[in-house]
C-alpha cells in the first residue's frame, strides 16, 4: 500500500486510535494476527492479517466492508497489491 498525501502522523493516529480498536471490538474469533509495518521514507505500508481459515477472512470482510473506519482506510491508502495465501471463500472472490 502506498500512503496517501496525508501526514504520516495522521495515518499513524488513525491506525492506533481508530482502526486497531475497531478490529478489537469486532471480536473476530478466527483472527490470529493484525499488524502494520510503515515505511515513512518510501511512503509505503504493509498490513498483515492472518486468520485460522478462509471463513475467518470472510467473517472479517463481512463486518468491515463499508464501515466508516474502512472508508477512511481506503481514503488514506492507495492499495497496489493484495496477496491472499490459503483458501478464500467463493463469495469474496
C-alpha positions in Angstrom: 0.0 0.0 0.0 1.1 3.5 -0.7 0.4 6.1 1.9 -1.7 9.0 0.6 -0.6 12.6 0.8 -1.8 12.7 4.4 0.8 13.4 7.0 2.2 10.1 8.3 1.3 11.2 11.9 -2.4 11.4 10.8 -2.1 7.9 9.4 -0.4 6.5 12.5 -3.1 8.1 14.7 -5.8 6.6 12.5 -4.2 3.1 12.9 -3.6 3.4 16.6 -6.8 5.2 17.7 -9.4 4.1 15.1 -8.6 1.0 13.1 -7.0 -1.2 15.8 -9.7 -0.5 18.4 -12.3 -1.1 15.7 -10.8 -4.5 14.8 -10.5 -5.4 18.5 -14.2 -4.6 19.1 -15.3 -6.9 16.3 -14.2 -9.9 18.5 -13.2 -11.9 15.4 -12.9 -15.4 16.6 -10.5 -16.6 13.9 -8.1 -13.7 13.6 -4.5 -14.6 14.7 -2.6 -11.5 13.6 -3.3 -7.9 12.6 -0.1 -6.0 12.3 1.1 -2.9 10.4 4.6 -2.0 9.1 5.1 1.5 7.8 8.0 2.8 5.8 7.7 6.6 6.2 10.6 7.3 3.9 9.2 5.3 1.0 5.6 6.3 1.8 4.6 2.6 1.9 2.7 0.4 4.3 2.1 -3.3 4.7 -0.8 -4.7 6.7 -0.6 -8.4 7.6 -3.8 -10.1 8.6 -3.7 -13.8 9.5 -6.8 -15.9 10.1 -7.4 -19.6 11.1 -9.1 -20.2 7.7 -10.9 -18.7 4.8 -14.1 -18.5 6.8 -12.4 -16.2 9.3 -11.3 -13.9 6.5 -14.8 -13.9 5.1 -16.2 -13.1 8.5 -13.8 -10.1 8.9 -14.6 -8.8 5.5 -18.3 -9.0 6.1 -18.0 -7.0 9.3 -15.5 -4.4 8.0 -16.5 -3.6 4.4 -18.4 -0.3 4.1 -17.9 0.8 7.7 -16.7 4.4 8.4 -13.4 3.0 9.5 -13.0 1.0 6.3 -13.9 4.0 4.1 -11.4 6.2 5.9 -8.8 3.4 5.4 -9.5 3.5 1.7 -9.0 7.3 1.7 -5.7 7.2 3.5 -4.1 4.4 1.4 -3.7 3.6 -2.2 -3.8 -0.2 -2.3 -1.5 -1.5 -5.0 -1.4 -5.2 -4.1 -3.3 -7.8 -2.1 -1.8 -11.2 -1.5 -4.1 -13.9 -0.1 -2.5 -17.2 0.9 -4.8 -20.2 1.5 -8.4 -20.9 0.8 -10.7 -18.0 0.1 -14.4 -18.1 0.4 -16.1 -18.1 -3.0 -18.2 -15.0 -2.1 -15.0 -13.0 -1.7 -13.5 -14.0 -5.0 
